[in-house]
Structures are given as structure tokens and as C-alpha cells.
Amino acid sequence: MTLDLSHEIELTPAFHDLDPMVVVWHGHYFKYFE
């Protein structure tokens, strides 16, 4: 028997973490993975 687990969290990133195209800058990814 295999147990598949998943979890989803919806976050709104802070303005200072975004670039001009309103995408999270790659250097801040790990801050959100903590």
C-alpha cells in the first residue's frame, strides 16, 4: 500500500521580494521554503 501525501499553502509575497515583472526574485525562493 502506498500513501501519497501532499500539502498546499497559498502565500502572498511581500512587495520587496518581487522584481518589476511581479515575480519573486530567485534569491528569495529559500526564504519561502523554510
C-alpha positions as CSV (number, residue, x, y, z in Angstrom):
1,M,0.0,0.0,0.0
2,T,1.3,3.4,-1.0
3,L,0.4,6.5,0.9
4,D,0.7,9.7,-1.2
5,L,0.8,12.9,0.9
6,S,0.6,16.4,-0.4
7,H,0.1,19.9,1.1
8,E,-0.5,23.3,-0.4
9,I,-0.1,26.7,1.1
10,E,-1.0,29.9,-0.6
11,L,1.2,32.9,0.2
12,T,1.2,36.5,-0.9
13,P,4.8,37.5,-1.2
14,A,6.0,40.9,0.2
15,F,6.5,43.7,-2.3
16,H,10.2,43.9,-1.6
17,D,10.7,40.3,-2.7
18,L,9.3,41.0,-6.2
19,D,11.0,42.2,-9.3
20,P,9.5,44.7,-11.8
21,M,7.6,41.9,-13.5
22,V,5.9,41.0,-10.2
23,V,7.7,37.7,-10.0
24,V,9.5,36.6,-6.8
25,W,13.3,37.1,-7.3
26,H,15.1,33.7,-7.4
27,G,17.3,34.7,-4.5
28,H,14.3,34.8,-2.2
29,Y,12.9,31.3,-3.0
30,F,14.5,29.6,0.0
31,K,13.0,32.1,2.4
32,Y,9.6,30.8,1.3
33,F,10.7,27.1,1.5
34,E,11.6,27.4,5.2
